Amino acid sequence: MKKFIATCMAGAALAACAAGFAACGSGDLVIYTEAGFAPFEYMDNGKIVGVDVDIMNKVGEKLGRNVVFENANFDMIIDVVAEGKLANVGAAGISINEERAAKVDFSIPYYTASLYVIYSADGNKAPAISQSTAQNGSVIYWDSLAGMNIGVQGGTTADLFLGDELADGGSLAGTGAARTAFSSLAVAVNDIGVNTNVVIIDELPAKTLVANNEGLACLPLYYRGATADEDEAAVDEYAIAVTKGQTDILNAVNEVLEELLAEKDEQGNNGIQQLVINHLSLATD
């Protein structure tokens, strides 16, 4: 999700690069990400690592280009990639939706994630989060969050989902529930029990944060159906964002993803799942 900064030495070539990266076919492939979303991207000894990093390194190899990752605020990534001047690729556990798809091209989906609610295990500031609000103590319903101050990372799918539920016709409309957006998941989680009651985020980052923060718990977020059999999980799909028209990059990304999804280990896990398992272990060490 950032720029392709190519190294153009001649004056005419340098001007072409300044006007647009499509003029330069080589150079660094710079990727915008948000390194607070383990296991997909996180910091390890000052270096950005994770599932998306591994994927894009393979793309770089396929294209014969050096890959450089830059950390950015999540809510700016799509617009930067859409503009195509500073970046042509965004890899940050980005979910596909209509608004984003109108701005960028998406790769094939490579991971399906469920939304989770993180809350204080002792009920501090979130007394309604208990066995009584969950189906068999295993899920939390949207309407169980009525009246709560709900934290999200700004610009994420959780933020978009929450906006829909707070709007007219949503399950939280008129309940007194409110949204607080944070720049990072770490800041959001630290605010639970202070100003916010809960935080909504995708499953794997939620589980990683709970594993690293004593006193927190998490459960999947569900829409309540007319019957228990009609309950429905809040889910979304991840894909890589590419500037529209950058077909060589998009094709390379899709080829790498197809190869990983076709790969299976002895337990039946595809290549993406294997990367997730590996990084989830590293991120919780």
N, C-alpha and C positions, 0 to 999 in steps of 0.2 A: 504494500500500500504505500509506497512512496515512490521515490524517483528512480528512474534509470539514469544515473549520472554517467554519461559516457565520457571517455577521455579523448577529446578532439583537439589536436595540437595545431593544425593549420588554422589561419584566421577565418576562412570561409566555413570550415567544418565547425569551428568553435561557435560561430554565429548560428549555424544550423542547430547545434545542440541547445543553445539558449532559447531558440524558438520552439523547439519540441524534440523530445527524445526519439521519436520515430526516425529522425534523420540519422541517428547513430545506431548501428546495429550491434555494437559490441560494448564492453564496459561492464561496470558493476550492476548487478540486478539488486536494487535496494528495496527492501520489504518493510513496510510499516506494520508494527504489531503493538500490543499493549501487554507488557510482561508482568501482569498480575493475575493471570488466568490459568493457574496450574491445573492439570498437567499439560495444557496446550501451549502455553508460553509462560515462563517464569525465570527469575534470576538465579544463577548458580555461580558463586564466586565472581560476581561482576559481569557475567556473560549471560546473554539471553539464550535459553534452551527450551526444549519442549517438543511436543508432537508436531505442531505446525512448522517449527524450525527444521525438524528432520525432513518433513515433506518438501519444504521449499529448497533445502540443500540438494535433494534429489532432482528437483526441477532445474536448479542451477547446473548440475552435472549434465543433464540432458541437453540443455541449451548451450553448454560450454561457457558459462558465465559465472564469475565470482559473485556470491550472494552476500549481501550486507544487510543486517537487521537493525532497525532503529525503533526505539521505544517512543510511543506517542499516546495521547489521550484517545481512548477508544472512539469517542463520539466525533472525532475529526477524520477518522480513517477513510470512510466511504467517500466523503466529499473530496478529500485529497486525491484518491484514486480516480474518482470521476473526472476531476479536472485534468489529470494526466500529465501535469507539468512537473510536479515534485515526486510523483510515484505512479507506478503502473500496476502494483500488486498490493493487496492487503490480506494478511493471514493472521487472524486473531480470534479464532473460534467464532467467526461471523455467521450469523443466522440469515437464511434467505427470507426476504419478504418483498412484497410488491414495491414498496417505496424505494428500497435499496436496488432492486432489480431494474428499476427505471433509470438508475444512475450508472450502474456498472454491470459488467457481465459476470456471471457466477459460474464456477466450475460445477461439475457434478457433485451432489451431496456426498460427504464422506463420513459423517457421524450424526446420529440422532441423539439428542439430549433431552432430558426431562428437567423441568424447573423444580427447584427445591426451596423450602423455607428454612432459614437458619434462625434459631431462637435460643434464649437462655434455658438450659435444661432445668433450672430450679424454678422457672416460671416468672423470674424477675422482669417486670414491665410487660410481660406477655401472658397474663394469667389465663387467657382463653386458649392458649396453646397447651393442650393436655389431651389425655386419652379420650376425653368426652367429645372433643371436636374432630377427632379423626376416625375414619372407618377402621374399626378393629385396631386402633392405635397405630396404623401403618401409613396413613396419608393425612394431609391437611387440605381442607376445602377453601376455595377463595372466600366464601361468605363467612368463614371462621375468622377472617382478618378484619371484619367490620369494626370501625372505630379506631383502628390502630394506625400508628405512624409507621409506614413501611419504607424501608431503605432499599435502594437499588443503585447499581452503577449506571451513571448517565449514559444513554445511547445504546444500552444493551437490549437484547430481546426481552429480558425480564422487565425492563423499563417500558417497552412498548406494550407488553401484555398488561402490565399494571395500568397504564394509561387507558387502555380499552375498558378495563373493569371499573375504573373510577368515573368514566364518562357515562352519559345518559344511557340507560339500558344495561349497564354493566352490573355485575354482582355486588360491587362495592359502592355504587352510586347512591348518594344521600345517606350513607351510613356514618359519616364523620371520619372515614378513613382518609389518610393523607399520604402523599409521596414525598420522600426526601431523596434527592439524587446526590451521589458522591462521585468523586473523580477516580476512586479505586476501590476494589473490594476490601482491601485491608482496612481502610478508613471506615468503610461502611460497617464492617463487622465489629470494629472497636466501639462503634456508637450504639450497639445493641444494649439496651438497659440504661442508656444515658438519655438520648433524645428519641430514639426509635425503638420500636418493639421487636421488629423482625427484619430480616433481609431476604430478598428473593434473588436467586441466581441459579445457574445451571448445576446439574447433579454433581459432576466430578469436582469442579472448584468448590462446591459446597462441602462435599465430603472431605476434601483436602483441608479446607479452613477449619472444619470441626475437629479433625484429627490433630491440628496444630494449635487449637485454642481450647483449653480446658474449661468446662462449664457450658459449652455450647452443644446443641443438638440440631438435627435437621431431618425433615421428612419431605416426601414428594408432594407437589401441589396439584390438586385435582379440581375439576369442575364437577359440581354435584348434579347427578342425573335424577330423574324421577324415581328410579330405583338404584340400588347398589350396582346392579349389573349394567346400568347406563352411565355410571360415573366415567369420566374421561380425564386422562392425564394431560397436563399442559406440556407440550413437546415442541421442539424446533429442530431444524437440520442445519448443520454447519457446511460452509463451502468457502472456497478461496475467491476473493474479489479481484477482478482484473479490469483495467481501463477498456472501455468499449473500443473495438477495432484492433486491439492487440492480440490477434488470433494466434500468432506463433507462441506467445506466452500461455494463452488459455489452452491451446492444444497440448503443450508440454505438461501443464498442470494436470489436465485430465488424463493424460497417458500415465503419469506417475500414480495418480489416485486409482486408476483402473488396475494397475499392476499390484498396488498394495491391497486393494479390496479382493483381488483374485487369489492372493497368497494366503495359505492356511497353515497353521501349526498343528501339532498332534491333538490339541484340545479343540480344534476347529475355529480358533480365533484368526480373523483376517489380519493383514499387515497393520492396518490402522489400530485395531484393538490391541495388537501386540505392543505397538508404540505407547498406547495409552497405559497399559499395564506397567510397562517399564518406567515411564515417567511418573506415574502415580506413586509408585514405590519410592522413587528418588525424591519427589516433592514432599513426601511425608516423613522422610528420614530425620 
